[in-house]
Amino acid sequence: MEATQHSKTIDEIPKVDIVITMGCTVQCSIIPSEYTEDWRLEDPTGKSDEEFIQVIRTIENKIKAKFS
């Protein structure tokens, strides 16, 4: 990490337009935004590489569909 970089609190980051959460039953910080969407993806922690790859593909496809 560069000397000028540091961890920031939620209050220190700029306001964002869109927040997408995975919904993996993992607690997320509340980030103020104009729009929030929960994709309710299954948490691949502890699962096979194949299952991780499937979640990655799902995220990639959702991003392309939403923002293309």
Secondary structure, 3 states (H helix, E strand, C coil): CCCCCCCCCHHHCCCEEEEEECCCCCCCCCCCEEEEEECCCCCCCCCCHHHHHHHHHHHHHHHHHHHC
